[in-house]
Amino acid sequence: MEKGGDMYMIVHILLGLLLAFVLWKLLKISFKTIVWLVLIGLIVALIAPGMLFVVGGIGFVILSVLGGLVLLTLFGFFFLDGD
């Protein structure tokens, strides 16, 4: 194998590791967000049941943004034109 091919493979391995790290962090943030939203929802359900739709709306927006970040990360790595 030529030297350029070895460097090309190392770059792809490093990009794969970076993708795995970013996805892991995003999934971890998403899980923590879901747990906090459930806890806040339970507290609001006990204190003011009429306001539960507000927590659900905010939670939907936060999880939608995190889902969008995951999709953008995946598309960014799969359609990377740095070759």
HUFEN-V815712 format. One record per run of one state. SS is the DSSP state (alpha for helix, beta for strand, coil for the rest). FROM is the first residue (numbers start at 0). TO is the last residue. If there is no record, write none. Layout:
SS_FROM_TO, SS_FROM_TO
This chain:
coil_0_1, alpha_2_46, coil_47_47, alpha_48_77, coil_78_82
